[in-house]
Amino acid sequence: MMTAKYEASQRAIRRRIIAIRRHVARDNRAAFARHLGISPTRWNNIERRTPLTLKVAKEALRASERLPIEDGITYERDLFCLCFSSADKEEGVKAFLEKRPAQWTGR
């Protein structure tokens, strides 16, 4: 079971990740993340994600705090459908089949 302390630390990590992505040059991000206590594996997993998916995931988290559970599930499903109909989804599938890294556009 998660405790308030665990949840607070997870929120702090999310804030640090957002700050790193906004304010640190791409070449320095991994080193800066390491300095803040974010493991290289975790950072690489985050960096590989499409910007659209990260944006939608953050929106779903924010919505979950203000919506009743049924509405939140519906909203999350709608956001998932948005991602599934994106150009990034097509690029991800194509990159996977071609065994190459995806080139995300955020669309």
C-alpha positions in Angstrom: 0.0 0.0 0.0 1.3 3.5 -0.8 1.7 5.9 2.0 1.4 9.7 1.9 5.2 9.8 2.1 5.6 7.6 -0.9 3.0 9.7 -2.9 4.8 12.9 -2.0 8.1 11.5 -3.1 6.6 10.4 -6.4 5.1 13.9 -7.0 8.5 15.4 -6.3 10.1 13.1 -8.8 7.5 14.0 -11.4 8.1 17.8 -10.8 11.9 17.3 -11.1 11.5 15.4 -14.4 9.2 18.2 -15.8 11.7 20.8 -14.7 14.6 19.0 -16.3 12.8 18.6 -19.6 11.8 22.3 -19.6 15.1 24.0 -18.5 18.1 21.8 -19.2 19.7 21.3 -22.6 19.1 17.9 -24.1 22.9 17.0 -23.9 23.0 17.7 -20.1 19.7 16.1 -19.1 20.9 12.7 -18.1 23.7 14.0 -15.9 21.4 16.5 -14.3 18.7 13.8 -13.6 21.4 11.7 -12.0 22.4 14.7 -9.8 18.8 14.9 -8.6 18.6 11.2 -7.8 16.8 9.9 -10.8 18.3 6.6 -12.0 19.7 6.5 -15.6 17.4 3.6 -16.4 14.3 5.6 -15.3 15.5 8.7 -17.1 16.1 6.8 -20.4 12.6 5.2 -20.1 11.1 8.7 -19.8 13.2 10.3 -22.5 12.2 7.6 -25.0 8.5 8.3 -24.7 6.6 10.4 -27.2 6.0 14.0 -26.0 2.3 13.5 -26.8 2.0 10.5 -24.6 3.8 12.2 -21.7 1.5 15.2 -22.0 -1.6 13.0 -22.1 -0.4 11.0 -19.1 0.2 14.2 -17.1 -3.3 15.4 -18.0 -4.9 12.1 -16.9 -3.1 12.4 -13.6 -4.3 15.9 -13.1 -7.9 15.0 -14.1 -7.9 12.0 -11.7 -7.6 14.4 -8.8 -10.7 16.4 -9.7 -13.1 14.0 -11.4 -15.3 11.2 -9.9 -13.9 7.8 -10.7 -16.4 7.0 -13.5 -15.8 10.3 -15.3 -12.0 9.9 -14.8 -12.1 6.4 -16.4 -14.1 7.8 -19.4 -11.7 10.8 -19.7 -8.6 8.5 -19.6 -10.1 6.3 -22.3 -10.7 9.3 -24.5 -7.1 10.4 -24.0 -5.9 6.9 -24.8 -7.9 7.0 -28.1 -6.4 10.3 -28.9 -2.9 8.8 -28.6 -3.9 5.8 -30.5 -5.0 7.9 -33.5 -1.8 10.1 -33.5 1.0 10.3 -36.0 3.4 9.3 -33.2 1.5 6.0 -32.8 2.1 5.3 -36.5 5.7 6.3 -36.2 6.1 4.0 -33.1 4.7 1.0 -34.9 6.8 1.7 -38.0 9.9 2.1 -36.0 9.3 -1.1 -34.1 8.8 -3.1 -37.2 11.9 -1.6 -38.8 13.8 -2.2 -35.5 15.0 1.4 -35.2 14.4 4.2 -32.7 11.3 6.2 -33.2 11.4 9.9 -34.3 8.6 11.5 -32.3 6.9 14.6 -33.6 4.4 15.2 -30.8 1.5 15.0 -33.1 
